[in-house]
Amino acid sequence: MNTFKRKALFTAVLAGLGTAGTAEAVYLNPDHSGQVLIYPYYTANSVGGNAWNTYLSIVNTTTRAKAVKVRVIEGKTSAEVLDFNLFLSPNDVWTAAIVPGAGAADAARIVTADLSCTNPVGNLRVANGGEPFRNFLYATGGDALPGTGLDRTREGYVEMIEMGTLTGAWATAVTHNATGNPANCAVVQGSPLTPSSIEAPSGGLIGTGTLINVNNGQDAGYKADALEAFRSTALYSDPDSLLPNLTSALPATSVVVRAGDRDATGASVQITAYRNTFVTTSGVPAGARAVASVFMHTNVINEYVLDTGSASLTDWVVTQPTKRHFVSSTTAAQPYSNVLTASGACETIGFTFFDREERSVAPTPGDFSPLPPAAPANTLCWESTVISVRNSAAHMPTSTTQSGVLGSFNVTNVTVLSAFQNGWARLNFAGTGATTLGMGSSVSDRSIMDSTAVTTVLAGGVPATFFGLPVTGFMVRTFRNGNLTCGTATCQGNYGSLFTHSYTTAITP
């Protein structure tokens, strides 16, 4: 099927639901543009004494000024470690870096050289050394179970949520002049504040994350996930508010497209779109369920490389951006199965790996290490977990408490056979909530398109159930080729690359 036909099929399926071109249901935009950007991972951890930095960018591709909530979230329980308001001029780009603190016991911090307005200003600017992350929101209560140290701030993920489109005095104040400077940032700084005029979010945001370890000679980048049609009305808040967040989808409706469905002959020729309405259930806000549905997958699929010749290493990042809204120290709502403990909220997984010659092995429970205290085997316990894929080669890292590539402490190690230096693997979620109970909508309409007949069959009015867990992330791999001759100089032969995950999705009916 060519690209044009695939896009036409996608559009036809959405049109069958009555959602094409409307802002009625949140969806994960395959074009990576939207009202909400989710950056699946940041890190300021060190490997071999050399620190990772994470560079972030957000681009306003529209001709309208925007107010954006920037929220940095640590990786164990998704507790917020910093948020502030960012004001984007038309066609603006804002950039920042997450870097280590000055000392080994210090929090990570964010720093920017960008001129776009923020509220508050704080120490964000390069000249002020950057704004340190805080542990206030995980210092007490259930969030404190995995520890309260500032080390938790050094890895996690980032949300950027458009609060609305600015007009009037605020739009004028944040718009850059001919010299590239905003007209008057003081207008939008302070608390409490009410925008002079603000309209519904208009989308058009894109973003990137770059993981870079300068001293190790490694760099890898990704596109941020983009949620489109997240809200139909503006929701502005001061920097001291936890809103908007991923519970704030309005209406609490999603569109999820499942491709690759098979017809009676076994051919992969069908595509099904679900338009789902959610209600608050088991204390989980309807908006959180709508957002979770667009990330629901039963399997995570990607490659690994552990070649001896190039001393290759591979990490998989698996982030669950809505898990916090389903799981606490006392409750775990479907599709999750386990509450938060000092060892995390651990979900059982399976991990089947293949080499490049089709040989396959499923690890035994003992192949997963290290086990967090009191945690069951074969689990992902954190809301942003890094899976370190290893074999018994001599170049494998000696530490079992940090991942090999990213130096993550939120790590699950998976050991493949020593003969398996490269190949691919399938991670499946095996908990009862993920496999049997799932997450249900209150009402779901379906549009089914067969690419051979190009006809649409509509069915609706019955709930849909989503299986698996809401996840996003990528695989990152590094290569070390020792010192190379670069003209008359010697340089490091190190490099890296990053690839987003593939998935399988299961929805009934």
N, C-alpha and C positions, 0 to 999 in steps of 0.2 A: 504494500500500500504506500503510495507516495505521500510526501508531506502535505500537499494540498488536500488530498483525500482524507487524511487523518484529521486535519483541522476542520474540514467541512463536516466530518462525522461528529466531531466533538461539538461543533456549533449546533448541528441538527438535534443532537441528543438534548442539549440544554434548552433549545427552543421548544422541544416537546414538553419540557417541564414548565415552560413559561418564564424561565429565569434569564435567558440570554439578554445581555445588555441592561440588566436591572441591578439594583443594589439591594436585593431582597434576601440574599443568603451568602454567608461567608464561605469562601473556598480557597484552596491553595492554588495560587496562580502559577501555571507552568512557565509563564513568561517572566517570573521573578519580580513582578511589580505589584504594589498594593498599598493598603493603608497601614499595615502592620508588618514589620520586619523582625524575624527571629534569627539571631546569629547563634548557631548550635553549640559553639564552644569558644571560650577564651582561656588562655593560660599565661601565667607569669612564673610558672615553676621552672626549675633548673634541671638539666641533665648533664652529668659529668662536670658540675660546677659552672656550666654556662646557661644563662637564663633565656627562656622564651619571652618574647613580647608579642602582643596581639594588636594589630592595626585594624581599625574600624573606619568604614566610610558609609555615609548615607547621602543619596542624591535626590533632590527634588526635581523631577523631570517636567514639572508643570510650570505655568506662568503665574501661579498663585502663591502667596506667602502662607506658611503653615506653622502651627504649634505642635510639637512632637514631645511625648514623654519618653525619656531615655532611662531605662531601668537595667542595672547590672545585678545579676542573680548568681549567688554561689551554687556549687554543684551538688552538695550533699542533700539538702532539703528544699532547694529553690527559695531560700530566704534572700530577701533583697539586701544588697550591701551598699547600694548608692542609687539615687535617682535624681534627676533634674529635668527642667524644661528646656528644650532647644527650639529656637525659632529660625526657620529656614526662609531665606529670601527666594523669590522666583528663580528657577534654574540653578539653585545653590548646591554646593557640595560641602559637607562638614566632615572633618576627619579627626580622629583621636587615636591614642595608643594606651593600652593597658600594660603596665610595666611593673617590675618588682619594687618593693619598698627599699629604703636605704639600707636596712639591716635585715639579717636573716629571720628575725622574729616579727618584722613589720608586715603590715597589710600591703596587698597590691594597691596600685593607684592608677588613676586615669589622668592623662595630660593631653592638651591640645594646643596647637599654634594657630587654630582657625579663628576667624574674626566674627563668625555668626553669633548672634545674641544667645546667651543662656541665662537662666534664672535658677539658682543664684550663680554668681560669678565664682565665689570661693577661691580655691587654689588651682582651678583647672588649667590656667595658663602655664606655658613652659617656664616663664620667668619665676613663677611661684612654686615650681617643683611638682605640680600635679595634686589632685584631690585624693586623699587616701580613702579606701573602702572601710566600712564600719561593720561591727559585729552585733549591733544593738538588737537586731531582730532575731538573732539566734542565740542570744546570751541567756535567755530564760525559757521555761516551758518545754514543750516537746521538741522544738527545734534544737535545744541544747543537748539532747541525748547523744549525738555523735561527737560532741566536744564544742567548745566555745572559742577556740583559738583563732587568731587572725590568719593562720595558715589556710583556713577554709575560704578566704577571699581570693586566693590565688588561682582558682579555676572555677569555671561555671559557664554561663551563657548570657546573652543580652537580648532584651526586647526593646524595640522602638515603635511606639504606638502613636499614630496621628490623632491628635485631640480635636482638630478642626482646621478649617481654612479661614485665614484671617482676612478681614476687610477693614476699612476705615483707618483710624489713627494707629492702631497696632501694626497693621500691614505696612503702613508708611514708615513707621519707626524701625522695623526690622529689615526693610528692603535696602540692599546695598546701593551705594551711589557709584559714580563713575570711577572712583578710586578703589572700589571694592570694600568700602566700610559701611556698616549699617548706619542709618540716619541718626538713631537715638536709642540705644539699648536701654537706657534708664527708664523708658516708658514701660517696659515689660518686666522690670526687675523690682523685687520686693514681695511682701506677703501681708495680708491677703490682697489678691488682685482679681479684677473682673475684666475680661477682654472688652474693648470698646465695641467690637462687633465680630462675631465668629459664626461661620456656617458649617454645615456637615463636612466631614472628611471627604476629600476628593481623590485620594490615592495618588498613584504615580511615583511612589517612593521605591527606590532600588538601593541595594547596599552590598558591601563586600566585607569579608574578614580575612586577614592575612596573619598566619602564624609564622614568626620569623625568629630564628636563633642565629644571630650574626656570627658569634664565635664558633659555632658548630658548622657554619656554612650551609644552613638549611632554611628553606622557605616554602610555604604552601598556602594557597588561597582558596576561598569558596565564595559563592553567592549566597546571600541571606535568603531564607525562606520568606515568601511574601503571601500574606493573607489579604485577599481583596474582598470588598463588600463587607467589611468587619462591622461597621456601624452606619446607621442611616441618619444619626443626629450627632451633633458635637457633644463632647464631654471634656470640658476643660477643668483642670485642678491645679492647685499650687504644688510646689515641689515636695511639700511634707505629706502629701496624700498618696495612698497606695492605689488610687484609681487614676486613670483607667488601667486595667490589666486584662488578662486573657479571659476573665469572666464577663467582660463588658460587651461582648458581641450583642448587637441589637439589629434586627430581631434574632432570637435564639434559634436560628435556622441555618442549615448548611447544605452545600451541594458537594457531593463526593462522586467522582467518576471512577468506575472500576473497568479497566480495559483488559483485553485478552480473554474474555469469556468464550467458551467453546460451544459450538452448536452440536446437533445430534451426531454429526460425522466426526467430531473431535477436532474440527478446525478452529483456530483462534481467529474468529471473524466478528465477534460481537463486542459491543461496548454498552455498559449500563450506567446511567446517571441516577443518583438518588437525591431527592430533595427532602430533607429531614427536619422536622420540628421537634425541639426538645423542651422539657419542663424540668424544674428543679426536683431532684430525686436524691434521697439519702443525704441531704445537706449539700449536695454538689450543685452550684448554680447552673441554670439552663445554658447560659452563655459559655461556660467552661466545657459543657458536654458538646455543644455545637462545634467549638474549636477542636476539641479532642477528636471528634469524628473524622476530621480531614487528615489527621495524622495516624489513624488506626491501621495497624498492619500486623499480620500473623507471623511474618518472617522478614528478617533483615539479611540481605545477600550482598556480598562483596568479595574482593580478592585479597590475597596476602602474598608477600614476597619475603623470604627468609634466606636468600641465596648466600652461601658461604663466601663465594668469590668477591662479592661486593659488600659483605657484612651488612646485608639488608635487614631492616626491622620494620614491623607493621603494628600499628595501633588502629583500633576501631573506636570511634566516638559514638555513643548511643545516648542521646538526650531525650528526656520526656518532659516537654515544656508545659504540660498541664497537670502533672502528677500531684503537685502540691495541693491542688484544689480537690483531689479525690482521697488523699491519704493523710492521716495525722497519727499521733501516738495512741489514739483511742479507736479510730475507725479506718476502714479501708472499703471504699465504695467500688462497685463493679465499674470497670473490668479488673481492678486490682484485688489482690488476695490477702495481702499482709500489711499490718500496721507498722508504723515507724518505731524502731528500737535503737539502742546505741549502735547497733551494727547496720542500721539502715532499714528501709522498707524493702525487703528482699523478695524478688520475683523469680521463680524458677524458670530456667531456660534450657534448651538443648542446643548443641553446637556440632553440626556435622561438617567435616571438611573433606575436600577432594584435592588431589594433586592435578597437575596439568595433563596427566595421562588417564584420567577418569577413575583412578583408584580412590576409594572412599572409606572413611572411618568415623564413627561417632565416639567421642571421648567418653571414658568411664567417669563416674563422679569424682574419683581421685585425681583426675587430670586438671581440675580447676583449682587454682590456688592464688593467693592465700585465702583461707577461710576467715572472714571476720569473726570475732568472738561470738559464739552462739548462733551464727548464721548457718543455714543449710547449704549443702553443696550445690554447685551449678546454679548460681544466682547472680542477678544484677541488683545491687542494693541501693544505688544512689540515683539521684534524679538526672545527673549527668555522669555517666560511667564510661571509663575508657577500658576497652578490652585489649590486653596486650597479648598478641599471638606469638607463640614461641615454639622452638624445637630444641633439641639438645646440642645444637652447634656451639662451638667454642666462643663465637662472637656474641652469643645471647647475653643480655644484661644479668648481672649477678643479684641485683635487688629484686625481691618479690613484692615489695611494698610500693614500688613505683613502676609505671609503664615504661616500656623501652624507648619509645619515640618522644612522647610529650612529657614524660616525667610526672604523670598523673598519680596522685595518691588515692583517687576514687577508682581503684583499679580492680579488675578481674583478669587473672592470667589464664590463658588457654594454651595447653601444650599439644602440638600436633606431632605426628611421628617424625623421627629424625630424618627419615628418607624423604619427607615431604618438605621440599625447600620452597615451593611456590604452588599456587593453585587458587581455589576459591572455597568459600564456606557459606553455610546457611545457619543463621541463628533463629530458633523458633521459641516463642513464648509458651511455656508449658503449665502455668498456673491454672487453677480451676476458673478463676475469673476471666482469664484470657481465652481459654479453650472451650469452656462449657457454658458459662453464664453470659459473657460478653457485656456490651453496653447498648442499651436499647433506646430508640427514639420513641416519641409518643405517636407520631404520624409520619409516614414516608410515602412519597410518590416516586414512581420509577419510570424511566424512559429507556427503552431497549432498542438499539440500532444494530442491524445486521448489515455488514459492509458489502455483502454479496447481493442482497436484495434491495438495499438502501430503503428500508421501510422501518417505521417506528411503531412499536407496540407499547401502549401506555397501560400501566397498572398502578393503582394507588389506594390510599386510605388505610393501609395497614402499617403497623410499626415495623421498622427494620432493626436488626441486631448486628452490631459491629463486633468482630472478634479480634483478638490480639491486644496490643497496647499502643497508645499514641506515642510515636517515636520519630526522631529525625537524627541526622548525623552524617558521618563520612568515614572513609578509610584514609589514613595518612601513612606513607611509607618513606623510608630514607635509605640512602646508599652511601657507603664510604669506600672510596677507591684510593685512599692514601694520598700522598703528596704527588702532584703532577708537575711536569715542566711546562711553564707558561711563558714562551719566549725565552728571555734570559732569567726569569724569576721562577720561584717555586710557589705553587698555590695548592689549596686543599681540593681534593677531588670528591667533595661531598655535595649531595643534592637530594631533593625530596619532591614529592608530588602528593596530591590529594584528590580523592574521587568520592562523590556523594554515593550513598547507599542505593541499592535497588531493593524492591519489596514485593511481597505478595499480600493481597488484601482479600478478606473473607467477610461477606455481608449476606445475611439472609433476610427475607426470602430472595 
